[in-house]
Amino acid sequence: MISLADYYMGRADQYGDELTDDTRLNAEETVKRVNELLALLLAHDVPLSRNPHTGSLLSSGWRPRTVNAAIHGAAINSKHMTGQACDLYDPDGDIDEWCMENQDKLDDCGLWLEHPSATKGWCHVQVVPPRSGRRVFFP
């Protein structure tokens, strides 16, 4: 499972002015839903790995604007900045594969998945639908 501390990735103090009440509430909801997904993954024996860079199951959690801007290929209006998205460390694509095969479970958790072809090495989920409204979407 992940904690809020994992999700904030040590950025809450340094970028506290960007961590609004709304972002905190979004982050709490995101962590709750991601933990629901993680429980399902564990129950179905999907391998989970700790990211050697973050020390948690995450590749990316909350991103302040300046951090997001420094990430190559990050969306300008990334849901990470509002606490509504999370990237799970997925070096072998096991999480993405399970999610693609169990989209009904994503729906049960209230999560949307960025298509695995766009997320090699991580699994991006978010708690708000994309413009397309599709459970699995392309960026």
Secondary structure, 3 states (H helix, E strand, C coil): CCCHHHHHCCCCCCCHHHCCHHHHHHHHHHHHHHHHHHHHHHHCCCCCCCCCCCCCCEEECCCCHHHHHCCCCCCCCCCCCCCCEEEEEECCCHHHHHHHHCHHHHHHHCCEEECHHHCCEEEEEECCCCCCCCCEECC
